[in-house]
């Protein structure tokens, strides 16, 4: 099963996503896409590590090219999060490139190996602010990735202040 | 406790007035009220702005929100959803956005009912 978990900042997405693996038997991989640059990223990574500790996840740090990860068969995969992955793919060489096809290809690769795949993504287009070109392109790319990922997923859940709201299928 | 959320101008206050019979005086503005008044109010609106003021005063929004849930457990709390955009460049804005997320999670956890307003339509997401 593939589950897409979306929502805004600090809305309990990670907690919900991790909970989905509580009864999972087999190897569990956590694909971390956030690059540890800067104090805040470091703090966020530490906080997420603490949340995950003792839950049996093997951490795979992969900031781009998730389609290249070697994966055991029938594993559990938690990918967190799409917003970082998108930014990393898009801006890695200076000029922004369209990352959507590549990221979707990555998602399909994960899906082909996983018994349970949970993709954590973000809502980034709801603040109504008009941004400069690079950021506007990023918002557009995230919108497209989220729409395509929702099609690929069996279930889609939005977290609202910690409450999981089903958007596609029942709550997993 | 009952929580009402949603984006800006989705009809949250109108819903609170209609459902609970609140007058304008019953609804405390979390962006400008006396902070202690929150603990006795029937209804607080714009709680995200209360979080902002607490941060400006170097107070802990997490602790304040937990106290609110303990001491005013019959209140109706209205809080906007503000976390669905681009991460702000300004550090204080980033912290506000995240602390509002955490405060909202605490309120939601302590609420017997959570309503989300979308285009004026109430959607019950808890209770």
Interface residues (C-beta under 8 A of the other chain):
Chain A: X7 X8 X9 X10 X11 X12 X40 X123 X124 X125 X126 X127 X128 X129 X131 X135 X138 X139 X160 X161 X162 X163 X165
Chain B: X3 X5 X7 X79 X81 X82 X83 X84 X85 X86 X87 X94 X97 X98 X99 X100 X101 X102 X104 X105 X107 X108 X109 X114 X116 X125 X126
